[in-house]
Amino acid sequence: MVKLSERIGLISPSPTLQLLKIKNTMKKQGKDILDFGAGEPDFPTPEIIKERGIDAIRNNHTKYTPVTGIPELKEAIIKSYMDEQGFQPGEEQIIVTPGSKFGLYLILQAITDPGDEVIVPKPYWVSYPEIVRYSGGNVVYADHLKENSLFELTADSYTEKFSGKTKAVIINSPSNPTGMIMNSEELKKIISACVDKNIFLIFDDCYRRIIYTDENFESPLKLFPDSMENIAIVSSLSKTFSMTGWRLGYTIASEYICKAMAKLQGHSSSNPCSISQKAAVGALLDDQSYLAPMIDEYRERRDFIANRFNEIGNISFVNPEGAFYFFADFTYYINKMGFKDDGDFAMDILNKLNIIVVPGTAFGAPNYLRISYANSLKNIRKGLDKLEEYLKG
Ligand SMILES: Cc1ncc(COP(=O)(O)O)c(C=O)c1O
């Protein structure tokens, strides 16, 4: 056996992807699993998008593509981002990546030197700290877990962590796992502060189309078009269009950032999947009337869970404004039932109820559970009935 690199020792496997493995094993054992761990929509990819993919295969669009994406898709991104977010990027300001996760990876590899600090929101999406560490950077947390903070994504939570070593901040709005959205005032404040100190702002908006409030979701680039040198928007088709397996995301940033990312993409993945790129054109430009019913259904599930949690009692949570996760504090039950921590609690729930939930510790928030409602209302009802009986029993 060869010695593994020190670098690879800096990171751990993704806990949410490990859960997927557990689920598949339990399914093979014939168990009827209720999965509230999923980080992906339960809806299939819309037919209209699938047809585009099938056409791409039939028409032999199955070869290498330009590193940063096919021109047709870039045009679709330019048009759809302008229509939806009110900012028109140039073609050289876009890089299409195999999923937005890889986009984040490329940016952090491109800008981070050893010892640089990158401020990450906490609770965090599981991959942020790992990607930062792998880039050689040090992770610093913007704390949204403070008592009574209601997970608010404030500019202060970031600026109070600024130091001479701060290289970048990552904002995730709507947030995974909390579902919170950063409002325009806070967004303006944090962008100004970053521009002022020449800090890079990475804005992960992969859930931006899954929103339940009427508040305007504003693009940092629309708010500060002249500060693009300090901003990258990292977007995904995975969640909005139920395309997680197609691996398709894109980053909008200055040309110098896209070029740096492209160098690494060219020597690693080469390009995003040619077929997925063709399907993505359809997702962005074809009729999207399937979207509103999906959001309505997520909203209905969210409201259902909020009501049930209130009925069960002693579970504290903030109603999510976007994405499809509840991030709820189960301290009362963890203590009452004598569990060591949220990991043991989640494992007991899995073993006794065949229900998958993700322990909060995976997101830097002990005593919480993340409950994904990317599952049918029928299953959610069944799962919460079982959970209520378990908690009260
Ligand atoms: C906050 C956040 N960012 C990025 C991603 C990556 O998504 P993808 O690589 O499928 O585009 C995820 C996926 O779970 C996520 O939750």
The ligand as a MOL file (V3000), in Angstrom:
LIG
                    3D

  0  0  0     0  0            999 V3000
M  V30 BEGIN CTAB
M  V30 COUNTS 16 16 0 0 0
M  V30 BEGIN ATOM
M  V30 1 C -25.5410 24.5860 -1.1200 0
M  V30 2 C -25.1490 23.6860 -2.2110 0
M  V30 3 N -24.2550 24.1040 -3.1250 0
M  V30 4 C -23.8700 23.3290 -4.1450 0
M  V30 5 C -24.3700 22.0510 -4.2840 0
M  V30 6 C -23.8570 21.2160 -5.4260 0
M  V30 7 O -24.8180 20.9080 -6.3560 0
M  V30 8 P -24.4210 20.3750 -7.8130 0
M  V30 9 O -22.9650 20.0210 -7.7910 0
M  V30 10 O -25.2820 19.1900 -8.0410 0
M  V30 11 O -24.6740 21.4930 -8.7650 0
M  V30 12 C -25.2840 21.5480 -3.3580 0
M  V30 13 C -25.7870 20.1730 -3.4720 0
M  V30 14 O -26.3110 19.5970 -2.5590 0
M  V30 15 C -25.7100 22.4010 -2.3080 0
M  V30 16 O -26.6140 21.9910 -1.4190 0
M  V30 END ATOM
M  V30 BEGIN BOND
M  V30 1 1 1 2
M  V30 2 1 2 3
M  V30 3 2 2 15
M  V30 4 2 3 4
M  V30 5 1 4 5
M  V30 6 1 5 6
M  V30 7 2 5 12
M  V30 8 1 6 7
M  V30 9 1 7 8
M  V30 10 2 8 9
M  V30 11 1 8 10
M  V30 12 1 8 11
M  V30 13 1 12 13
M  V30 14 1 12 15
M  V30 15 2 13 14
M  V30 16 1 15 16
M  V30 END BOND
M  V30 END CTAB
M  END
